[in-house]
Amino acid sequence: MLIVMGFLSETPSFSFNKPVFCGILANTLLSTVPGISGAGPTPEKTLLTPILDAELIATGAVTSHPFKPNTPTGCPTPSSITRAMVSLVGLEPLFVNAGLRHTPTVPCYDLYGSVGEDPRYRDAVPNARTLYSLGENLGKFLSQQSDLLVIAECVPGGTTTALCILRALRYEASVSSSFVENPVSIKEDICKKVLERITADHITDPLDIIRYAGDPMMPVAVGMIKSYAGNILLAGGTQMLSVAALAKTMGMTPPSIVTTSYVRDDPTANVDHIARLIGAHIYYVNPGFGTLGHAGLARYCIGEVKEGFGAGGAMCLAHLMGHSEKTIRERILSTANSCS
């Protein structure tokens, strides 16, 4: 059923003066499994996507590699939406390197993590506890600099690690995808193998579950949640649901989540249901891309891409900082045209 709503499903009750937009960058080798991720022109090149998206958000263009920041069908990358919003509100985003295959092309807060391994065959994040501790340190530091922390991520293949984590935590989750046709069977097959490893080794501790089945973004984000003193918005869909679920399992109050209506309306995912089970309040942004006159952005409305790199959270932040829906949409359209 299509739900009619305004630009933002609900206005958060908190106020703030000094927001920080933080994008956690990481890789998981699951993104190189054919058919898993649409976040790159080939499976292997999905490993480049986090650094290229960060470059686009930071500078407004990708010049380090000869890739266009659009899907093959002309759908603009969600990082162009995030770029439009941070430039509109005048924020310099903070990027965190949690574990990347390639060297970032823009300044990052480096946690010296490693690429997430394939959890079907080996521990995905062997240094999960170290990354959690480093995330705590970063959260404490950012508490001194800000009163609202918007945590975004760029982890191609991360909806599959999210599925593994949520299922390991006993949530009957179905996750979204950047593809119009969600590769559910591939994800379910991977998840089955991962859960078999977890069950066989009697793994129940949440940080050990991340070690077995997650990706490097997860322990960093949960560590930040643990120590941050202000308000937090988790900017993303099913990947941030897994972070919220981990936080709850570790005894924390799960932060609110903000994503797009395109994720909510995905018939292959049950985002709203799982958020309620976790106890995480979830806000939805309805960008209305179908009425902008941009064929690529309109593809979001049929289920392509849907969300990414905190696009929903960035639009929400711009709205909370006083920018009208009209201004937000115009800036997104202008940025999408300049990035094509």
HUZIBEL-V414294 format. One record per residue. RES is the residue in three letters. PSI is psi in whole degrees, -180 to 180 (999 if undefined). OMEGA is omega in whole degrees, -180 to 180 (* if undefined). D_CENTER is the distance of its C-alpha to the mean C-alpha in Angstrom with 1 decimal. Layout:
# HUZIBEL-V414294
res=RES psi=PSI omega=OMEGA d_center=D_CENTER
res=RES psi=PSI omega=OMEGA d_center=D_CENTER
This chain:
# HUZIBEL-V414294
res=MET psi=129 omega=178 d_center=25.1
res=LEU psi=126 omega=-179 d_center=23.7
res=ILE psi=125 omega=179 d_center=23.1
res=VAL psi=130 omega=-179 d_center=24.4
res=MET psi=168 omega=174 d_center=22.8
res=GLY psi=-164 omega=-177 d_center=22.8
res=PHE psi=-41 omega=179 d_center=20.2
res=LEU psi=129 omega=-174 d_center=18.6
res=SER psi=-29 omega=-177 d_center=19.3
res=GLU psi=144 omega=179 d_center=20.5
res=THR psi=124 omega=178 d_center=20.9
res=PRO psi=149 omega=-175 d_center=19.9
res=SER psi=-17 omega=-176 d_center=23.0
res=PHE psi=159 omega=174 d_center=22.3
res=SER psi=164 omega=-178 d_center=23.4
res=PHE psi=160 omega=179 d_center=22.4
res=ASN psi=-29 omega=-174 d_center=23.9
res=LYS psi=84 omega=180 d_center=21.8
res=PRO psi=154 omega=171 d_center=18.0
res=VAL psi=132 omega=174 d_center=15.7
res=PHE psi=116 omega=-174 d_center=12.4
res=CYS psi=122 omega=178 d_center=10.9
res=GLY psi=117 omega=179 d_center=8.3
res=ILE psi=124 omega=-177 d_center=8.3
res=LEU psi=135 omega=177 d_center=9.3
res=ALA psi=163 omega=174 d_center=10.5
res=ASN psi=150 omega=165 d_center=12.2
res=THR psi=138 omega=-180 d_center=13.3
res=LEU psi=-12 omega=175 d_center=16.6
res=LEU psi=-26 omega=180 d_center=15.7
res=SER psi=-18 omega=179 d_center=14.2
res=THR psi=-3 omega=174 d_center=17.9
res=VAL psi=122 omega=-177 d_center=19.2
res=PRO psi=132 omega=177 d_center=20.6
res=GLY psi=-8 omega=-177 d_center=19.1
res=ILE psi=-46 omega=-171 d_center=15.8
res=SER psi=138 omega=174 d_center=13.5
res=GLY psi=10 omega=-175 d_center=14.2
res=ALA psi=53 omega=179 d_center=12.2
res=GLY psi=156 omega=-178 d_center=15.5
res=PRO psi=-25 omega=175 d_center=19.2
res=THR psi=161 omega=178 d_center=20.1
res=PRO psi=-45 omega=-179 d_center=18.5
res=GLU psi=-35 omega=-178 d_center=19.7
res=LYS psi=-7 omega=172 d_center=18.3
res=THR psi=-21 omega=179 d_center=14.7
res=LEU psi=-17 omega=177 d_center=15.2
res=LEU psi=-20 omega=-169 d_center=15.8
res=THR psi=-44 omega=-179 d_center=12.8
res=PRO psi=-42 omega=-178 d_center=10.8
res=ILE psi=-32 omega=179 d_center=14.1
res=LEU psi=-39 omega=177 d_center=15.1
res=ASP psi=-41 omega=178 d_center=12.1
res=ALA psi=-39 omega=178 d_center=12.7
res=GLU psi=-42 omega=179 d_center=16.4
res=LEU psi=-44 omega=-179 d_center=16.0
res=ILE psi=-40 omega=-176 d_center=14.3
res=ALA psi=-37 omega=-170 d_center=16.9
res=THR psi=-17 omega=-178 d_center=19.9
res=GLY psi=2 omega=-180 d_center=19.6
res=ALA psi=158 omega=173 d_center=20.5
res=VAL psi=113 omega=-178 d_center=20.0
res=THR psi=-11 omega=-175 d_center=23.4
res=SER psi=-20 omega=180 d_center=22.9
res=HIS psi=151 omega=-176 d_center=22.6
res=PRO psi=50 omega=179 d_center=24.2
res=PHE psi=139 omega=172 d_center=21.2
res=LYS psi=138 omega=-177 d_center=20.6
res=PRO psi=45 omega=178 d_center=17.2
res=ASN psi=158 omega=172 d_center=17.7
res=THR psi=167 omega=178 d_center=17.7
res=PRO psi=-23 omega=179 d_center=21.2
res=THR psi=2 omega=179 d_center=21.8
res=GLY psi=11 omega=179 d_center=21.2
res=CYS psi=121 omega=-178 d_center=17.9
res=PRO psi=140 omega=176 d_center=16.4
res=THR psi=145 omega=177 d_center=13.1
res=PRO psi=-21 omega=178 d_center=10.4
res=SER psi=-25 omega=176 d_center=10.8
res=SER psi=-31 omega=176 d_center=14.3
res=ILE psi=-46 omega=179 d_center=13.4
res=THR psi=-40 omega=176 d_center=11.7
res=ARG psi=-45 omega=-180 d_center=14.8
res=ALA psi=-40 omega=-175 d_center=17.0
res=MET psi=-43 omega=-180 d_center=15.9
res=VAL psi=-32 omega=176 d_center=16.1
res=SER psi=-34 omega=178 d_center=19.4
res=LEU psi=-44 omega=-176 d_center=20.6
res=VAL psi=-6 omega=177 d_center=20.3
res=GLY psi=34 omega=178 d_center=21.4
res=LEU psi=140 omega=170 d_center=18.7
res=GLU psi=114 omega=-177 d_center=18.2
res=PRO psi=152 omega=174 d_center=14.6
res=LEU psi=125 omega=177 d_center=14.5
res=PHE psi=139 omega=-179 d_center=12.8
res=VAL psi=124 omega=177 d_center=12.9
res=ASN psi=103 omega=-179 d_center=14.0
res=ALA psi=-21 omega=-179 d_center=13.3
res=GLY psi=95 omega=-173 d_center=14.8
res=LEU psi=148 omega=174 d_center=15.3
res=ARG psi=-40 omega=-175 d_center=18.0
res=HIS psi=153 omega=-180 d_center=18.9
res=THR psi=130 omega=179 d_center=19.9
res=PRO psi=151 omega=180 d_center=17.8
res=THR psi=-2 omega=176 d_center=19.8
res=VAL psi=160 omega=-178 d_center=18.9
res=PRO psi=137 omega=179 d_center=19.4
res=CYS psi=152 omega=167 d_center=17.0
res=TYR psi=110 omega=-168 d_center=17.5
res=ASP psi=122 omega=177 d_center=18.3
res=LEU psi=3 omega=175 d_center=18.1
res=TYR psi=37 omega=177 d_center=20.0
res=GLY psi=175 omega=180 d_center=17.9
res=SER psi=161 omega=177 d_center=18.4
res=VAL psi=139 omega=176 d_center=16.6
res=GLY psi=130 omega=-179 d_center=15.5
res=GLU psi=171 omega=178 d_center=18.6
res=ASP psi=113 omega=-173 d_center=19.2
res=PRO psi=-6 omega=176 d_center=19.4
res=ARG psi=-26 omega=-170 d_center=22.1
res=TYR psi=-21 omega=-177 d_center=24.6
res=ARG psi=171 omega=178 d_center=23.8
res=ASP psi=130 omega=-176 d_center=21.7
res=ALA psi=-41 omega=-176 d_center=18.1
res=VAL psi=80 omega=-177 d_center=17.7
res=PRO psi=-29 omega=-178 d_center=21.4
res=ASN psi=34 omega=-176 d_center=20.7
res=ALA psi=-41 omega=-178 d_center=18.3
res=ARG psi=-37 omega=177 d_center=20.8
res=THR psi=-44 omega=179 d_center=21.2
res=LEU psi=-37 omega=177 d_center=17.5
res=TYR psi=-45 omega=179 d_center=17.5
res=SER psi=-41 omega=178 d_center=20.6
res=LEU psi=-35 omega=174 d_center=19.3
res=GLY psi=-39 omega=175 d_center=16.3
res=GLU psi=-45 omega=179 d_center=19.0
res=ASN psi=-43 omega=180 d_center=21.0
res=LEU psi=-41 omega=178 d_center=18.3
res=GLY psi=-41 omega=178 d_center=17.8
res=LYS psi=-43 omega=179 d_center=21.6
res=PHE psi=-46 omega=-178 d_center=21.9
res=LEU psi=-24 omega=176 d_center=19.4
res=SER psi=-29 omega=180 d_center=21.3
res=GLN psi=-14 omega=-174 d_center=24.3
res=GLN psi=-11 omega=-169 d_center=22.7
res=SER psi=168 omega=175 d_center=20.9
res=ASP psi=2 omega=172 d_center=20.9
res=LEU psi=126 omega=180 d_center=17.4
res=LEU psi=116 omega=175 d_center=14.2
res=VAL psi=112 omega=-178 d_center=11.0
res=ILE psi=118 omega=176 d_center=8.2
res=ALA psi=174 omega=179 d_center=5.1
res=GLU psi=157 omega=168 d_center=3.8
res=CYS psi=99 omega=-179 d_center=5.5
res=VAL psi=89 omega=176 d_center=6.9
res=PRO psi=137 omega=-175 d_center=9.1
res=GLY psi=0 omega=-173 d_center=10.6
res=GLY psi=-20 omega=176 d_center=8.0
res=THR psi=-26 omega=178 d_center=8.8
res=THR psi=-42 omega=175 d_center=12.3
res=THR psi=-35 omega=177 d_center=11.9
res=ALA psi=-42 omega=178 d_center=10.4
res=LEU psi=-45 omega=-180 d_center=13.5
res=CYS psi=-43 omega=-179 d_center=15.7
res=ILE psi=-48 omega=-178 d_center=14.7
res=LEU psi=-42 omega=179 d_center=15.1
res=ARG psi=-39 omega=179 d_center=18.3
res=ALA psi=-29 omega=177 d_center=19.6
res=LEU psi=8 omega=174 d_center=19.3
res=ARG psi=27 omega=171 d_center=21.4
res=TYR psi=130 omega=179 d_center=19.1
res=GLU psi=69 omega=-173 d_center=20.1
res=ALA psi=149 omega=166 d_center=16.6
res=SER psi=133 omega=-171 d_center=15.9
res=VAL psi=161 omega=-177 d_center=12.5
res=SER psi=-176 omega=-178 d_center=11.4
res=SER psi=154 omega=175 d_center=11.6
res=SER psi=-14 omega=178 d_center=11.5
res=PHE psi=152 omega=171 d_center=15.2
res=VAL psi=-44 omega=176 d_center=17.7
res=GLU psi=104 omega=-178 d_center=19.3
res=ASN psi=125 omega=179 d_center=16.9
res=PRO psi=63 omega=-172 d_center=18.3
res=VAL psi=-43 omega=-175 d_center=18.8
res=SER psi=-38 omega=179 d_center=21.8
res=ILE psi=-45 omega=-179 d_center=20.4
res=LYS psi=-42 omega=-179 d_center=17.5
res=GLU psi=-38 omega=179 d_center=20.1
res=ASP psi=-43 omega=178 d_center=22.5
res=ILE psi=-47 omega=-178 d_center=20.2
res=CYS psi=-41 omega=179 d_center=19.3
res=LYS psi=-45 omega=-179 d_center=23.0
res=LYS psi=-40 omega=-180 d_center=23.9
res=VAL psi=-44 omega=-180 d_center=21.4
res=LEU psi=-31 omega=176 d_center=22.7
res=GLU psi=-41 omega=177 d_center=26.2
res=ARG psi=-45 omega=-178 d_center=25.7
res=ILE psi=-43 omega=-180 d_center=24.4
res=THR psi=-44 omega=-178 d_center=27.2
res=ALA psi=-34 omega=-178 d_center=29.8
res=ASP psi=6 omega=176 d_center=29.1
res=HIS psi=47 omega=-178 d_center=28.8
res=ILE psi=123 omega=180 d_center=25.5
res=THR psi=-26 omega=180 d_center=24.6
res=ASP psi=133 omega=-175 d_center=23.4
res=PRO psi=-36 omega=178 d_center=19.6
res=LEU psi=-31 omega=175 d_center=19.4
res=ASP psi=-33 omega=175 d_center=21.4
res=ILE psi=-41 omega=174 d_center=19.3
res=ILE psi=-44 omega=-179 d_center=16.3
res=ARG psi=-42 omega=-179 d_center=19.0
res=TYR psi=-41 omega=-161 d_center=20.0
res=ALA psi=-8 omega=-170 d_center=17.0
res=GLY psi=-153 omega=174 d_center=13.6
res=ASP psi=166 omega=-172 d_center=11.9
res=PRO psi=-23 omega=178 d_center=12.4
res=MET psi=-37 omega=-169 d_center=9.2
res=MET psi=-52 omega=-179 d_center=10.2
res=PRO psi=-32 omega=178 d_center=13.7
res=VAL psi=-48 omega=-179 d_center=12.9
res=ALA psi=-43 omega=-179 d_center=10.6
res=VAL psi=-38 omega=176 d_center=13.4
res=GLY psi=-40 omega=177 d_center=16.0
res=MET psi=-41 omega=178 d_center=15.0
res=ILE psi=-41 omega=-178 d_center=15.0
res=LYS psi=-40 omega=-169 d_center=18.4
res=SER psi=-13 omega=-175 d_center=20.0
res=TYR psi=135 omega=-173 d_center=18.7
res=ALA psi=-20 omega=-177 d_center=21.6
res=GLY psi=-160 omega=177 d_center=20.3
res=ASN psi=147 omega=-180 d_center=18.0
res=ILE psi=138 omega=167 d_center=14.2
res=LEU psi=124 omega=174 d_center=11.6
res=LEU psi=114 omega=-173 d_center=8.2
res=ALA psi=99 omega=180 d_center=6.3
res=GLY psi=179 omega=-177 d_center=4.3
res=GLY psi=-114 omega=-173 d_center=6.5
res=THR psi=-28 omega=178 d_center=7.9
res=GLN psi=-39 omega=178 d_center=5.7
res=MET psi=-23 omega=171 d_center=6.2
res=LEU psi=-40 omega=180 d_center=9.6
res=SER psi=-38 omega=177 d_center=10.4
res=VAL psi=-45 omega=179 d_center=9.9
res=ALA psi=-40 omega=180 d_center=12.1
res=ALA psi=-40 omega=177 d_center=14.5
res=LEU psi=-44 omega=179 d_center=15.0
res=ALA psi=-44 omega=179 d_center=15.8
res=LYS psi=-45 omega=-179 d_center=18.2
res=THR psi=-29 omega=-179 d_center=19.8
res=MET psi=12 omega=173 d_center=20.4
res=GLY psi=10 omega=180 d_center=22.3
res=MET psi=160 omega=170 d_center=19.9
res=THR psi=121 omega=-177 d_center=19.4
res=PRO psi=131 omega=179 d_center=15.9
res=PRO psi=165 omega=173 d_center=14.3
res=SER psi=153 omega=180 d_center=13.7
res=ILE psi=145 omega=173 d_center=10.5
res=VAL psi=131 omega=179 d_center=10.3
res=THR psi=-173 omega=-178 d_center=9.1
res=THR psi=160 omega=176 d_center=11.5
res=SER psi=-21 omega=-179 d_center=14.7
res=TYR psi=-32 omega=174 d_center=14.0
res=VAL psi=-45 omega=179 d_center=11.7
res=ARG psi=-39 omega=-175 d_center=14.4
res=ASP psi=2 omega=179 d_center=17.1
res=ASP psi=115 omega=-177 d_center=15.9
res=PRO psi=-14 omega=-180 d_center=19.1
res=THR psi=1 omega=-180 d_center=17.8
res=ALA psi=155 omega=179 d_center=15.2
res=ASN psi=54 omega=-173 d_center=16.3
res=VAL psi=-50 omega=-176 d_center=13.5
res=ASP psi=-42 omega=-180 d_center=16.0
res=HIS psi=-47 omega=-179 d_center=18.4
res=ILE psi=-37 omega=177 d_center=16.3
res=ALA psi=-41 omega=179 d_center=15.2
res=ARG psi=-41 omega=179 d_center=18.9
res=LEU psi=-39 omega=179 d_center=19.8
res=ILE psi=-32 omega=-175 d_center=17.6
res=GLY psi=24 omega=178 d_center=18.9
res=ALA psi=121 omega=177 d_center=15.7
res=HIS psi=138 omega=-177 d_center=16.5
res=ILE psi=131 omega=177 d_center=14.1
res=TYR psi=147 omega=180 d_center=14.6
res=TYR psi=134 omega=173 d_center=14.3
res=VAL psi=131 omega=177 d_center=14.8
res=ASN psi=96 omega=-173 d_center=17.2
res=PRO psi=-17 omega=-179 d_center=17.4
res=GLY psi=42 omega=-176 d_center=20.5
res=PHE psi=-19 omega=-179 d_center=19.8
res=GLY psi=-13 omega=-177 d_center=22.7
res=THR psi=11 omega=-177 d_center=25.2
res=LEU psi=-13 omega=-178 d_center=24.4
res=GLY psi=20 omega=179 d_center=26.6
res=HIS psi=114 omega=-173 d_center=24.0
res=ALA psi=-37 omega=-180 d_center=24.0
res=GLY psi=-47 omega=178 d_center=20.7
res=LEU psi=-33 omega=179 d_center=18.8
res=ALA psi=-21 omega=180 d_center=20.8
res=ARG psi=-21 omega=173 d_center=19.3
res=TYR psi=-34 omega=-176 d_center=16.1
res=CYS psi=-19 omega=178 d_center=18.7
res=ILE psi=8 omega=172 d_center=19.8
res=GLY psi=5 omega=176 d_center=16.4
res=GLU psi=138 omega=179 d_center=15.5
res=VAL psi=-68 omega=176 d_center=11.9
res=LYS psi=-43 omega=-172 d_center=11.2
res=GLU psi=167 omega=175 d_center=7.9
res=GLY psi=148 omega=180 d_center=5.5
res=PHE psi=44 omega=174 d_center=5.2
res=GLY psi=24 omega=-177 d_center=5.7
res=ALA psi=-45 omega=179 d_center=8.6
res=GLY psi=-43 omega=179 d_center=9.6
res=GLY psi=-37 omega=179 d_center=9.6
res=ALA psi=-40 omega=177 d_center=11.5
res=MET psi=-41 omega=178 d_center=13.9
res=CYS psi=-45 omega=-180 d_center=14.5
res=LEU psi=-44 omega=179 d_center=15.3
res=ALA psi=-40 omega=179 d_center=17.7
res=HIS psi=-44 omega=180 d_center=19.3
res=LEU psi=-24 omega=179 d_center=19.9
res=MET psi=11 omega=169 d_center=21.4
res=GLY psi=5 omega=-179 d_center=24.0
res=HIS psi=137 omega=-176 d_center=23.0
res=SER psi=160 omega=175 d_center=24.2
res=GLU psi=-41 omega=-179 d_center=22.5
res=LYS psi=-46 omega=180 d_center=25.0
res=THR psi=-42 omega=180 d_center=24.1
res=ILE psi=-47 omega=-178 d_center=20.4
res=ARG psi=-40 omega=179 d_center=21.0
res=GLU psi=-40 omega=180 d_center=23.7
res=ARG psi=-38 omega=178 d_center=21.5
res=ILE psi=-44 omega=179 d_center=18.8
res=LEU psi=-45 omega=180 d_center=21.7
res=SER psi=-42 omega=-180 d_center=23.4
res=THR psi=-40 omega=178 d_center=20.4
res=ALA psi=-40 omega=179 d_center=19.8
res=ASN psi=-39 omega=-178 d_center=23.5
res=SER psi=-24 omega=-179 d_center=23.7
res=CYS psi=-8 omega=-175 d_center=21.0
res=SER psi=999 omega=* d_center=22.5
